[in-house]
Amino acid sequence: MEIKPGQIWKHYKGDTYKIVTLAKFKDADLTDVVVYERLTDLAHTGWRIYCRNKDNFLGKKDIDGKSIERFTFVSEN
């Protein structure tokens, strides 16, 4: 799936996020990163804007022996 600014994605823990932009991490051989904004549960951490390696964002996570997507696409917004 292609990640685009404005899209809404849901984290496997339940919070939803809006893609702000895609960027390159200069100190890591221009690795693709996703910059995203938390839309839910702001009181939980106080943080609102995050960035994550694109491969990690689209990757899977093992939970209780099951492989699940870290983020799932919700809408184009």
trRosetta pair geometry for C-beta under 8 A, 3 or more apart (Angstrom, degrees):
i j d omega theta_ij theta_ji phi_ij phi_ji
1 58 7.3 -176 53 -127 91 116
1 73 5.7 -128 178 -44 164 140
3 7 6.5 -130 -155 43 61 145
3 19 5.9 173 178 -116 96 154
3 22 6.4 124 99 -77 109 118
3 34 5.9 -56 150 -109 160 122
3 54 6.9 -149 25 -140 145 104
3 57 7.2 27 -77 113 157 139
3 58 7.4 -122 -43 -65 121 110
4 7 5.3 102 65 -26 74 115
4 19 6.5 124 93 87 34 149
4 76 7.6 4 71 -137 123 82
5 19 5.2 -138 -117 114 35 98
5 20 6.3 -19 -131 148 95 20
5 21 5.3 4 -88 -92 118 50
5 22 7.3 -116 -50 -10 85 77
6 18 6.9 -25 -147 -171 24 99
6 19 6.4 -30 31 66 28 92
6 76 6.8 20 116 172 105 62
6 77 4.8 -144 165 65 82 123
7 18 7.3 159 83 -152 38 57
7 19 4.7 26 52 14 85 123
7 73 6.7 -47 177 -140 126 91
7 74 7.7 141 170 52 79 75
7 75 7.0 -180 -154 93 65 42
7 76 5.8 -45 -105 -125 75 40
7 77 6.2 -173 -117 2 21 105
8 16 5.9 3 -175 -178 103 113
8 17 7.2 154 -154 80 57 40
8 18 5.7 -30 -97 -96 69 68
8 19 7.8 -129 -70 -1 24 80
8 39 7.3 -19 -134 -3 104 155
8 73 7.9 98 84 -167 57 54
8 74 4.2 -57 105 68 98 118
8 75 4.8 14 43 51 112 82
8 76 7.9 -25 15 34 82 7
8 77 5.1 118 -26 -59 99 104
9 16 7.1 159 83 -155 37 65
9 17 5.3 -24 65 65 86 92
9 18 8.0 157 20 -93 73 21
9 19 6.8 68 -5 -46 112 94
9 36 7.1 -53 45 -138 118 148
9 71 4.4 24 162 176 126 118
9 72 6.6 159 -161 76 78 32
9 73 5.8 -45 -107 -103 81 41
9 74 6.0 -179 -104 2 22 93
10 14 7.1 -28 -175 -153 102 23
10 15 7.3 167 -153 89 63 35
10 16 5.2 -35 -99 -100 72 74
10 17 7.6 162 -93 19 25 76
10 71 6.7 151 74 -157 38 67
10 72 5.2 -20 59 59 93 87
10 74 5.3 95 -25 -57 98 116
11 14 6.7 -27 77 40 84 27
11 15 4.9 10 36 59 119 82
11 16 7.5 -152 8 -83 79 25
11 17 6.5 67 -34 -10 98 116
11 70 6.9 -30 -144 161 70 67
11 71 5.7 -35 -96 -99 51 77
12 61 6.3 -129 15 47 160 132
12 63 7.2 -169 154 -31 144 148
12 68 5.5 108 -123 117 137 126
12 69 6.8 171 -71 90 108 55
12 70 5.8 -87 -14 -149 114 33
12 71 7.3 -100 -29 -72 74 34
12 72 7.7 94 -77 -12 66 97
14 40 7.7 -90 127 97 80 146
15 38 6.0 -25 167 -145 132 96
15 39 7.5 152 175 54 83 68
15 40 4.7 -163 -143 69 74 106
15 41 5.3 -92 -103 35 110 122
15 44 7.8 -105 -80 24 136 154
16 38 7.9 111 83 -160 47 53
16 39 4.7 -40 94 58 93 117
16 40 5.1 79 33 -7 82 117
16 74 6.5 -3 -135 -17 113 162
17 36 4.3 45 162 159 126 123
17 37 6.2 153 -160 73 77 39
17 38 5.7 -41 -102 -98 85 41
17 39 6.1 -178 -100 1 26 91
17 50 7.5 -56 -134 42 140 117
17 71 7.4 -58 44 -131 123 127
18 36 6.5 165 79 -160 37 79
18 37 4.9 -18 58 59 91 99
18 39 5.7 88 -19 -54 96 117
18 77 6.7 51 -128 -67 105 159
19 22 7.7 0 -179 -52 117 75
19 34 6.4 -68 -130 -168 98 103
19 35 7.5 93 -166 77 61 56
19 36 5.3 -45 -105 -103 46 90
20 35 4.5 -64 64 111 111 97
20 36 5.9 -175 1 -102 87 26
20 37 5.4 93 -55 -25 108 101
20 49 6.9 7 -23 -135 156 103
21 35 4.9 7 57 52 76 119
22 32 6.5 -16 -176 -165 108 96
22 33 7.2 155 -163 81 59 47
22 34 6.1 -32 -109 -105 71 58
22 35 7.2 -169 -91 16 19 83
22 54 7.2 31 -141 -85 105 124
23 32 7.8 139 79 -157 39 50
23 33 5.1 -26 70 66 87 97
23 34 8.0 163 25 -93 78 13
23 35 5.7 50 -3 -25 118 115
23 51 7.1 -39 46 -137 125 133
24 30 4.4 -17 -171 -156 124 75
24 31 6.9 136 -160 64 63 36
24 32 6.5 -40 -102 -96 62 44
24 33 7.0 141 -120 16 12 89
25 28 4.4 10 107 38 118 108
25 30 6.9 153 62 -141 52 19
25 31 4.5 -14 45 58 111 93
25 32 7.9 -46 4 31 88 4
25 33 5.1 85 -42 -28 101 126
25 53 7.6 -47 -9 -97 143 77
26 30 6.7 14 -110 -84 39 61
28 31 4.2 -25 106 1 114 121
31 53 6.0 -37 153 -128 128 96
31 54 7.7 -169 161 17 80 93
32 53 7.3 86 84 -164 62 60
32 54 3.9 -18 110 1 107 137
32 55 7.6 106 67 -24 101 76
33 51 4.9 33 161 176 126 109
33 52 6.5 160 -157 79 84 26
33 53 5.8 -56 -104 -100 75 35
33 54 6.1 -140 -105 -35 18 79
34 51 6.6 168 82 -151 45 62
34 52 5.5 -18 56 60 94 80
34 53 7.9 18 13 109 83 12
34 54 5.3 113 -32 -96 94 69
34 57 4.6 30 23 -55 141 166
35 49 6.8 1 -176 -174 92 100
35 50 7.4 171 -152 89 50 43
35 51 4.7 -24 -98 -96 68 94
36 49 7.5 163 87 -152 34 57
36 50 5.6 -21 65 65 81 89
36 51 7.4 142 16 -95 69 42
36 52 7.4 -23 18 16 113 102
36 57 7.9 134 -16 -128 137 132
37 48 6.0 2 -152 158 82 83
37 49 5.5 -26 -100 -98 74 68
37 50 7.7 167 -88 21 26 74
38 41 7.0 -82 173 68 123 75
38 42 6.2 145 108 -91 121 71
38 47 6.9 96 -1 106 139 74
38 48 5.3 -123 41 -145 99 47
38 49 7.7 -121 5 -62 81 26
38 50 7.0 72 -40 -8 92 110
41 44 4.4 22 157 -17 104 123
42 45 8.0 -89 -169 51 38 67
42 46 7.2 57 166 -112 72 24
42 48 6.3 9 -130 -92 105 89
43 46 7.4 17 -149 -68 29 59
47 50 6.7 70 145 -66 124 91
52 56 5.3 -114 166 86 103 115
52 57 4.7 128 98 -66 118 94
53 56 4.2 78 70 9 96 111
53 57 6.8 -164 89 -13 46 84
54 57 5.4 -50 -145 33 34 116
54 58 6.3 14 162 -2 67 108
55 58 6.3 -65 -145 49 27 97
55 59 5.9 48 150 -50 63 109
56 59 5.1 -46 -142 13 30 127
56 70 7.0 -4 159 28 63 169
57 70 6.6 -138 -162 86 28 128
57 71 5.8 -17 -179 17 73 135
58 69 7.8 -43 -172 -153 45 100
58 70 7.6 90 117 45 3 107
58 71 7.2 -61 -93 53 36 102
59 69 7.8 161 109 -145 29 59
59 70 5.6 37 76 -4 70 125
60 67 4.7 26 161 180 138 95
60 68 6.3 153 -157 77 85 25
60 69 5.8 -58 -104 -94 70 41
60 70 6.6 -165 -121 -26 17 79
61 67 7.4 154 73 -151 28 55
61 68 5.8 -30 62 66 80 79
61 69 7.7 41 16 151 82 10
61 70 5.0 94 -22 -82 112 82
62 65 7.0 5 -175 -111 99 12
62 66 7.0 153 -152 74 58 33
62 67 5.7 -31 -93 -92 68 64
62 68 7.9 134 -107 18 20 72
63 66 5.7 -29 69 63 74 87
63 68 5.6 -20 22 17 116 121
69 72 5.2 101 91 -71 133 82
